[in-house]
Amino acid sequence: MTLPPLHSKVCVLWIDIVTSGGWVAVEKMGDEVKGPEPCTTYGYLSHVGDDYIVVSHTLGINDPDEYNGHISIPLGCIKAVDTLP
């Protein structure tokens, strides 16, 4: 996957993991335990790791190299990363 440059405004389409608890009979597993959910995240591409990216929702006014509000998304969960204007 080719990613935009760091500090780019991005829209990330990704699949989130869903968890559930409790006993469920095998024949009801598909009905009572839901699969992963699609998600969309908007922000600044603030870090690229070996197997994940970090998107931050706020860019510092006084220091453009500082961010706040971060989400780490594993590359394996990402469907698309689009650059925003």
C-alpha positions in Angstrom: 0.0 0.0 0.0 1.3 3.4 -1.0 0.7 6.0 1.7 0.6 9.8 1.3 3.5 11.8 2.8 3.6 12.5 6.6 1.5 15.5 7.8 -1.0 15.0 4.9 -4.7 15.4 5.6 -6.2 11.9 5.1 -9.4 9.9 5.0 -8.7 6.3 6.1 -11.2 3.5 5.3 -10.6 0.5 7.6 -12.2 -2.5 9.2 -12.6 -2.5 13.0 -12.5 -5.6 15.1 -15.7 -6.4 17.0 -15.7 -8.3 20.3 -18.5 -10.0 22.3 -18.8 -12.1 25.4 -21.0 -14.8 26.7 -21.8 -18.3 25.7 -23.1 -18.8 22.2 -24.1 -22.1 20.6 -22.2 -22.9 17.4 -25.3 -22.8 15.3 -26.2 -19.3 16.4 -22.6 -17.9 16.1 -23.2 -16.0 12.8 -26.4 -14.5 14.2 -25.4 -13.5 17.7 -21.7 -12.7 17.1 -21.2 -9.9 14.5 -18.3 -9.6 12.1 -15.9 -6.6 11.8 -17.4 -3.2 11.2 -16.3 -0.6 8.5 -14.9 2.7 9.9 -13.8 6.0 8.4 -11.2 8.2 10.1 -10.2 11.7 9.1 -7.1 13.5 10.3 -3.4 14.0 9.7 -1.1 11.2 8.9 1.3 11.7 11.8 3.3 8.5 11.9 4.0 5.4 9.8 5.2 2.3 11.6 6.3 -1.1 10.2 2.7 -2.5 10.5 0.5 0.4 11.5 -0.2 4.1 10.9 -1.2 6.9 13.3 -3.8 9.4 12.4 -4.2 12.5 14.6 -7.2 14.7 14.6 -5.6 18.0 15.7 -2.5 19.8 14.4 -0.7 22.3 16.7 -1.2 26.0 15.8 2.1 27.2 17.3 4.1 24.1 16.5 3.0 22.3 13.3 5.1 19.2 14.4 2.8 18.6 17.4 -0.5 16.6 17.2 -3.3 15.7 19.6 -5.9 13.0 19.5 -4.3 9.9 18.0 -5.5 6.5 16.7 -3.2 3.7 15.7 -4.6 1.5 12.8 -3.0 -1.7 11.8 -2.1 -1.8 8.1 -3.9 -5.1 7.8 -7.2 -3.5 8.7 -6.9 -0.6 6.2 -8.8 -0.8 2.9 -7.9 2.7 1.5 -6.1 5.9 2.4 -7.1 9.0 0.5 -5.4 12.4 0.6 -7.7 15.3 1.4 -7.2 18.9 0.1 
